[in-house]
Amino acid sequence: MPKNNLITLQCFEKEIGRIGFDENRNASFFQYNADFIKDENYLHLFPLIFKKTAQTQVFDKYNNDTFRGLPPMIADSLPDTFGNTIFKAWLENSSKEFKQITALEQLAYVGKRGMGALEYLPAKDIKGQHTIDINEITEIVTQVLNNKYNTEANSLNHTSLLNIFKIGTSAGGARPKILISEHQLSGTIIPGDLVYSADYNHYLVKLGIEEGQSYRPELIEYTYYQTALFAGINMMHSKLIDNRHFATRRYDRKNGRKSHVLTATGLTGWDFTDPKMSSYEHLFELAVYLKVPHKDIEQLYKRMIFNLVFANYDDHLKNHSFIYDETLNVWNLAPAYDLTYSLNPLLTYTRTSRALSINNKRTEITLKDVIKVADKFTVKNPNGIIEQVQEATKQWIAYTQELPIPAYIIDNIRKSLVTIK
């Protein structure tokens, strides 16, 4: 590919601007579309990092594995490589290694099929820049999409999910997962990155495909989902498929429209792998900056307590998102996701450290620590929230009894649960 390339950024069927990457300077750049700057709609689409100016903005400080040199809001769209047969086919076809693939080539792959509402299109030539040549990737994408359009199943079951999984996915994450769409009337399922019609229910499915293991993490996550609802945490409707796959409704697809969603990392540029930036206080400060309703602040506090009590140590900045209401031009806390037991219940841990600190602590967090956070962000009745979540541990035990989860797995997790005192 040429050294300098351009991709068009689109959202809600409007051209927002152009993204480029100069490999010689090892820097990305962004320029707003002039018409979008004049538009009175979507004023807070990117509340941080991007300046509302006609000038080209250069970004040269995001050169790591998290952002791959791109502005954080754009890097949020990059897919994970796991289970992605498009990338696999592309790599095999072009004899490339993953590190040789540019971030813009990845965005070209995402196209209109990514999570959230941001879309990426091949850009026309702009004075002083080269036209992006995506013929190579377009051919591969076309081949795979043709396979997808011919793939459907009559019902939602293990075999159908595996067939779609073989074609690939746009979802990120370390565990095998796919996007599916289930027709509300016929029950037919198709790959979920093709449509966002209101005729379908759109799911992200975490696949329980490993055989011979002593327990299924997807069942544990389902019991955590049930318990979180019991504790008053806002989550999308979820279900188990064949008692092995965990399916959750997508909050970035609603009434036949795409919703603009960004993680805390994408909004701010706080690298989720950086301990210095990884704290619940930063999350609360972001929520306040975005002017979310106070009920969202209290909801975030409840999630913090839940993750603490239920030993979810993997509650990093990319596991917390905010969702944009384009009609009201406001941001809200997105529904919770990835609430589960984050450790291996087959192992014994002598010391564990949280992804997000609480009162500058990642271990041995006390009642005093969480109350201090509540006081700082004016959370009402924090003791009541703590009591409600800790009472939910009893309900979690009841939920585990309804599923084929080995007793010793339940017991090992129960021993890891935290009593805040």
C-alpha positions as CSV (number, residue, x, y, z in Angstrom):
1,M,0.0,0.0,0.0
2,P,1.1,3.6,-0.4
3,K,2.8,5.3,2.5
4,N,0.1,7.9,3.0
5,N,-3.5,6.7,2.9
6,L,-7.0,8.0,3.6
7,I,-10.2,6.5,5.0
8,T,-13.5,8.3,5.2
9,L,-15.2,8.3,8.6
10,Q,-19.0,8.2,8.6
11,C,-21.6,8.1,11.3
12,F,-25.4,8.2,11.0
13,E,-25.0,8.3,7.2
14,K,-23.1,11.6,7.4
15,E,-19.4,12.0,6.4
16,I,-17.6,13.2,9.6
17,G,-14.1,13.5,8.2
18,R,-11.0,11.8,6.8
19,I,-8.5,9.7,8.7
20,G,-4.9,9.1,7.5
21,F,-1.7,7.6,8.6
22,D,1.8,8.7,7.6
23,E,4.1,5.8,8.1
24,N,7.2,8.0,7.5
25,R,6.2,10.2,10.4
26,N,4.6,7.4,12.3
27,A,1.6,9.6,13.0
28,S,-2.2,9.5,12.2
29,F,-4.1,12.6,11.2
30,F,-7.8,13.6,11.1
31,Q,-9.7,16.4,9.3
32,Y,-13.3,17.2,9.8
33,N,-15.6,17.5,6.8
34,A,-16.4,21.2,6.4
35,D,-20.2,20.5,6.1
36,F,-20.1,18.5,9.4
37,I,-18.4,21.4,11.2
38,K,-21.3,23.7,10.2
39,D,-24.0,21.1,11.1
40,E,-25.8,21.9,14.4
41,N,-26.5,18.2,15.0
42,Y,-24.3,15.7,16.7
43,L,-22.3,18.4,18.5
44,H,-20.9,16.0,21.1
45,L,-20.2,13.0,18.9
46,F,-16.5,13.2,20.0
47,P,-16.5,15.2,23.3
48,L,-12.8,14.7,23.8
49,I,-9.5,14.6,21.8
50,F,-10.9,15.8,18.4
51,K,-11.1,19.6,18.2
52,K,-14.0,21.0,16.2
53,T,-11.8,22.8,13.7
54,A,-11.2,22.7,9.9
55,Q,-7.5,22.3,10.4
56,T,-5.9,18.9,10.1
57,Q,-5.2,17.4,13.5
58,V,-2.1,15.2,14.0
59,F,-1.8,12.4,16.5
60,D,1.7,11.0,17.2
61,K,1.4,9.8,20.8
62,Y,-0.8,6.7,20.4
63,N,1.8,4.3,19.0
64,N,1.2,1.2,21.0
65,D,-0.7,-2.1,20.8
66,T,-3.9,-0.5,22.2
67,F,-4.3,2.3,19.7
68,R,-2.0,1.3,16.8
69,G,-1.2,4.9,16.1
70,L,-4.8,5.9,15.6
71,P,-6.9,8.5,17.5
72,P,-8.4,6.5,20.5
73,M,-12.0,7.0,19.3
74,I,-11.1,5.4,16.0
75,A,-8.9,2.7,17.5
76,D,-12.0,1.6,19.5
77,S,-13.3,0.2,16.2
78,L,-10.4,-2.1,15.6
79,P,-11.4,-5.8,15.8
80,D,-9.6,-8.5,17.7
81,T,-7.7,-11.0,15.5
82,F,-9.2,-14.0,17.3
83,G,-11.5,-16.1,15.1
84,N,-11.3,-13.6,12.2
85,T,-11.2,-15.6,9.1
86,I,-11.1,-12.5,6.9
87,F,-7.8,-11.5,8.3
88,K,-6.6,-15.1,8.2
89,A,-7.5,-15.5,4.6
90,W,-6.0,-12.1,3.7
91,L,-2.8,-12.9,5.5
92,E,-2.5,-16.3,3.8
93,N,-3.3,-14.8,0.4
94,S,-0.8,-11.9,0.7
95,S,1.9,-13.7,2.7
96,K,1.8,-11.0,5.4
97,E,2.3,-11.1,9.1
98,F,-0.2,-9.3,11.3
99,K,2.3,-6.6,12.3
100,Q,2.6,-5.7,8.6
101,I,-1.0,-4.9,8.3
102,T,-1.6,-1.1,8.7
103,A,-4.3,0.2,11.0
104,L,-6.0,1.8,8.0
105,E,-6.2,-1.6,6.3
106,Q,-7.9,-2.9,9.4
107,L,-10.4,0.0,9.3
108,A,-11.1,-0.8,5.6
109,Y,-11.9,-4.4,6.8
110,V,-14.3,-3.1,9.5
111,G,-16.1,-1.0,6.9
112,K,-19.8,-0.7,7.9
113,R,-19.8,-3.9,9.9
114,G,-18.1,-2.8,13.1
115,M,-19.5,-2.4,16.6
116,G,-21.2,0.9,17.4
117,A,-22.1,3.4,14.7
118,L,-18.8,4.5,13.2
119,E,-18.2,3.4,9.6
120,Y,-15.2,3.5,7.4
121,L,-15.2,3.9,3.7
122,P,-12.5,4.1,1.0
123,A,-11.6,7.7,0.5
124,K,-11.2,9.6,-2.8
125,D,-7.9,11.3,-3.6
126,I,-7.3,14.5,-1.7
127,K,-4.7,17.1,-2.8
128,G,-1.3,16.2,-1.5
129,Q,-2.2,12.7,-0.4
130,H,-2.3,9.3,-2.1
131,T,-5.5,7.4,-2.8
132,I,-5.9,4.4,-0.6
133,D,-5.7,1.1,-2.5
134,I,-7.8,-1.5,-0.9
135,N,-8.4,-3.8,-3.8
136,E,-6.6,-6.6,-2.1
137,I,-8.7,-6.5,1.0
138,T,-11.9,-5.8,-0.9
139,E,-11.6,-9.0,-2.8
140,I,-11.2,-11.0,0.4
141,V,-14.1,-9.2,2.1
142,T,-16.3,-9.8,-0.9
143,Q,-15.6,-13.5,-0.9
144,V,-16.3,-13.9,2.8
145,L,-19.4,-11.7,2.7
146,N,-20.8,-13.8,-0.2
147,N,-20.4,-16.8,2.0
148,K,-22.1,-15.0,4.8
149,Y,-25.1,-14.0,2.7
150,N,-25.6,-17.6,1.9
151,T,-25.4,-18.7,5.5
152,E,-28.4,-19.0,7.7
153,A,-30.0,-21.5,10.0
154,N,-33.6,-22.2,11.0
155,S,-32.9,-22.1,14.7
156,L,-30.5,-20.9,17.4
157,N,-28.5,-23.9,18.4
158,H,-25.0,-25.2,18.8
159,T,-24.5,-26.5,15.2
160,S,-25.8,-23.3,13.7
161,L,-23.5,-21.1,15.8
162,L,-20.5,-23.2,14.9
163,N,-21.3,-22.8,11.2
164,I,-21.4,-19.0,11.4
165,F,-18.3,-19.0,13.6
166,K,-16.3,-20.7,10.8
167,I,-17.1,-17.7,8.6
168,G,-15.7,-15.1,11.0
169,T,-16.7,-12.3,13.3
170,S,-16.3,-8.6,13.9
171,A,-16.4,-8.8,17.6
172,G,-13.3,-8.3,19.7
173,G,-12.0,-9.9,22.9
174,A,-9.9,-12.9,23.8
175,R,-12.6,-15.5,24.1
176,P,-14.3,-16.9,21.0
177,K,-17.3,-14.9,20.2
178,I,-19.5,-14.1,17.2
179,L,-22.2,-11.6,16.2
180,I,-25.6,-13.1,15.1
181,S,-29.0,-11.7,14.2
182,E,-32.1,-13.7,14.9
183,H,-35.3,-12.9,12.9
184,Q,-38.0,-12.0,15.4
185,L,-40.8,-13.9,13.5
186,S,-39.1,-16.9,11.8
187,G,-36.3,-17.5,14.3
188,T,-33.8,-17.7,11.4
189,I,-30.3,-16.6,12.3
190,I,-27.7,-15.0,10.0
191,P,-24.2,-13.5,10.7
192,G,-24.8,-10.5,12.8
193,D,-22.5,-8.0,11.1
194,L,-24.6,-7.9,8.0
195,V,-27.8,-6.2,9.0
196,Y,-29.1,-3.9,11.8
197,S,-32.8,-4.2,10.8
198,A,-35.5,-3.9,13.5
199,D,-36.8,-7.2,12.2
200,Y,-34.0,-9.0,14.0
201,N,-32.8,-9.4,17.5
202,H,-29.0,-8.8,17.5
203,Y,-26.8,-10.8,19.8
204,L,-23.1,-11.1,20.7
205,V,-22.5,-14.7,21.5
206,K,-19.6,-16.1,23.6
207,L,-19.0,-19.6,22.4
208,G,-18.5,-22.6,24.6
209,I,-16.8,-24.6,22.0
210,E,-14.0,-26.2,24.0
211,E,-14.6,-29.9,24.7
212,G,-13.4,-31.9,27.6
213,Q,-13.0,-29.0,30.1
214,S,-14.3,-29.5,33.6
215,Y,-16.5,-26.4,33.6
216,R,-17.9,-23.8,31.1
217,P,-17.0,-20.1,31.8
218,E,-20.1,-19.2,29.8
219,L,-22.4,-20.7,32.4
220,I,-20.5,-18.8,35.2
221,E,-21.1,-15.6,33.2
222,Y,-24.8,-16.3,32.9
223,T,-25.1,-16.7,36.7
224,Y,-23.3,-13.4,37.1
225,Y,-25.7,-11.8,34.7
226,Q,-28.7,-13.1,36.6
227,T,-27.2,-12.0,39.9
228,A,-26.3,-8.5,38.5
229,L,-30.0,-8.1,37.5
230,F,-31.1,-9.2,40.9
231,A,-28.8,-6.5,42.4
232,G,-30.2,-3.8,40.2
233,I,-27.5,-3.5,37.6
234,N,-28.6,-2.5,34.1
235,M,-27.7,-5.1,31.6
236,M,-29.1,-6.2,28.2
237,H,-31.3,-9.3,28.0
238,S,-29.1,-12.4,27.9
239,K,-29.7,-16.1,27.6
240,L,-27.9,-19.5,27.3
241,I,-28.0,-21.5,24.1
242,D,-27.9,-25.2,24.6
243,N,-26.6,-24.7,28.1
244,R,-23.1,-23.8,26.7
245,H,-23.2,-20.5,24.7
246,F,-23.8,-17.1,26.4
247,A,-25.8,-14.8,24.2
248,T,-26.4,-11.1,25.1
249,R,-28.5,-8.6,23.2
250,R,-26.4,-5.8,21.7
251,Y,-27.0,-2.3,23.0
252,D,-25.4,-0.7,19.9
253,R,-28.3,-1.9,17.7
254,K,-31.8,-0.4,18.6
255,N,-35.0,-0.1,16.6
256,G,-33.2,-0.7,13.3
257,R,-30.5,2.0,14.0
258,K,-26.9,1.9,15.0
259,S,-26.0,3.5,18.3
260,H,-22.7,5.4,18.7
261,V,-20.8,3.8,21.6
262,L,-17.3,4.3,22.9
263,T,-15.4,2.7,25.7
264,A,-13.8,4.8,28.4
265,T,-10.4,4.1,26.7
266,G,-11.8,5.2,23.3
267,L,-13.3,8.4,24.7
268,T,-10.3,9.6,26.6
269,G,-7.1,8.0,25.3
270,W,-6.5,6.4,28.7
271,D,-4.7,3.1,27.8
272,F,-6.6,0.3,29.6
273,T,-3.2,-1.4,30.1
274,D,-1.7,1.6,31.9
275,P,-2.1,1.3,35.8
276,K,-1.6,5.0,36.2
277,M,-4.8,5.7,34.3
278,S,-6.8,2.7,35.5
279,S,-9.0,3.8,38.4
280,Y,-12.7,3.9,39.2
281,E,-12.2,7.6,40.2
282,H,-11.2,8.3,36.6
283,L,-14.3,6.5,35.4
284,F,-16.5,8.7,37.7
285,E,-14.7,11.8,36.6
286,L,-15.4,10.9,32.9
287,A,-19.0,10.3,33.7
288,V,-19.3,13.7,35.4
289,Y,-17.5,15.4,32.5
290,L,-20.0,13.8,30.0
291,K,-22.8,15.1,32.2
292,V,-24.6,11.8,32.5
293,P,-27.6,11.8,34.8
294,H,-26.9,11.2,38.5
295,K,-28.6,7.8,38.3
296,D,-25.8,6.7,36.0
297,I,-23.3,7.8,38.6
298,E,-25.1,5.6,41.2
299,Q,-25.3,2.8,38.7
300,L,-21.6,3.0,38.1
301,Y,-21.0,2.9,41.8
302,K,-23.1,-0.3,42.1
303,R,-21.1,-1.9,39.3
304,M,-17.9,-1.1,41.2
305,I,-19.2,-2.7,44.3
306,F,-20.4,-5.8,42.3
307,N,-17.0,-6.3,40.7
308,L,-15.4,-6.0,44.1
309,V,-17.7,-8.4,45.9
310,F,-17.9,-10.9,43.0
311,A,-14.1,-11.0,42.3
312,N,-14.3,-9.6,38.8
313,Y,-10.7,-8.3,38.6
314,D,-10.8,-7.8,34.9
315,D,-13.0,-4.6,35.1
316,H,-10.6,-2.5,32.9
317,L,-11.4,0.7,31.1
318,K,-12.5,-1.0,27.9
319,N,-15.1,-2.9,29.9
320,H,-17.0,0.3,30.6
321,S,-18.7,2.2,27.8
322,F,-20.9,5.2,27.2
323,I,-23.6,5.5,24.6
324,Y,-24.6,8.6,22.7
325,D,-28.2,9.8,22.3
326,E,-28.0,11.6,18.9
327,T,-31.5,13.0,19.2
328,L,-30.9,14.7,22.6
329,N,-27.1,15.2,22.0
330,V,-26.2,13.7,25.3
331,W,-24.1,10.8,26.6
332,N,-25.3,8.1,29.0
333,L,-23.7,5.1,30.8
334,A,-24.1,2.1,28.5
335,P,-25.5,-1.2,30.0
336,A,-23.0,-3.3,31.9
337,Y,-21.2,-6.1,30.1
338,D,-18.4,-8.7,30.8
339,L,-19.5,-9.1,34.4
340,T,-18.1,-12.5,35.4
341,Y,-15.6,-14.3,37.5
342,S,-12.3,-13.3,36.0
343,L,-10.0,-15.9,37.6
344,N,-9.5,-19.6,37.0
345,P,-11.5,-21.4,39.6
346,L,-9.2,-24.4,39.2
347,L,-6.3,-22.5,40.7
348,T,-5.6,-21.1,44.2
349,Y,-4.6,-17.5,44.3
350,T,-2.7,-16.0,47.3
351,R,-2.8,-12.4,46.0
352,T,-4.9,-10.7,43.3
353,S,-4.7,-7.2,41.9
354,R,-7.6,-5.3,40.3
355,A,-7.5,-3.8,36.9
356,L,-9.1,-0.6,38.3
357,S,-8.0,0.8,41.6
358,I,-10.3,2.1,44.3
359,N,-8.9,4.9,46.4
360,N,-5.5,4.2,45.0
361,K,-5.6,0.5,46.1
362,R,-5.9,-2.7,44.0
363,T,-5.8,-5.1,46.9
364,E,-7.2,-5.2,50.5
365,I,-10.0,-2.7,49.6
366,T,-12.1,-1.8,52.7
367,L,-15.4,-0.2,53.5
368,K,-13.6,3.1,54.2
369,D,-12.2,3.1,50.6
370,V,-15.5,2.6,48.8
371,I,-17.3,5.1,51.1
372,K,-14.7,7.7,50.2
373,V,-15.5,7.2,46.5
374,A,-19.2,7.6,47.3
375,D,-18.6,10.8,49.2
376,K,-16.5,12.3,46.4
377,F,-19.2,11.7,43.8
378,T,-22.2,12.2,46.0
379,V,-23.6,8.7,45.8
380,K,-26.7,8.4,48.0
381,N,-27.0,5.6,50.5
382,P,-23.7,3.7,49.6
383,N,-24.2,1.4,52.6
384,G,-27.5,0.3,51.2
385,I,-26.0,-0.4,47.8
386,I,-23.2,-2.4,49.4
387,E,-25.7,-4.4,51.5
388,Q,-27.8,-5.1,48.4
389,V,-24.9,-6.4,46.4
390,Q,-23.5,-8.5,49.2
391,E,-27.0,-10.0,49.8
392,A,-27.0,-11.0,46.2
393,T,-24.2,-13.6,46.8
394,K,-26.9,-15.9,48.3
395,Q,-28.9,-15.5,45.2
396,W,-25.9,-16.3,43.1
397,I,-25.5,-19.7,44.9
398,A,-29.2,-20.4,44.0
399,Y,-28.6,-19.6,40.4
400,T,-25.6,-21.9,40.1
401,Q,-27.7,-24.8,41.4
402,E,-29.9,-24.6,38.3
403,L,-27.1,-25.2,35.9
404,P,-24.6,-28.1,35.3
405,I,-21.8,-26.4,37.2
406,P,-19.6,-28.7,39.3
407,A,-20.0,-28.2,43.0
408,Y,-16.2,-27.7,43.5
409,I,-16.2,-24.9,41.0
410,I,-19.0,-23.2,42.8
411,D,-17.3,-23.6,46.1
412,N,-13.9,-22.3,44.8
413,I,-15.6,-19.2,43.4
414,R,-17.6,-18.7,46.6
415,K,-14.4,-18.7,48.6
416,S,-13.1,-15.8,46.4
417,L,-16.1,-13.6,47.0
418,V,-15.3,-10.5,49.0
419,T,-17.1,-9.2,52.1
420,I,-16.6,-5.4,52.3
421,K,-15.8,-4.4,55.9
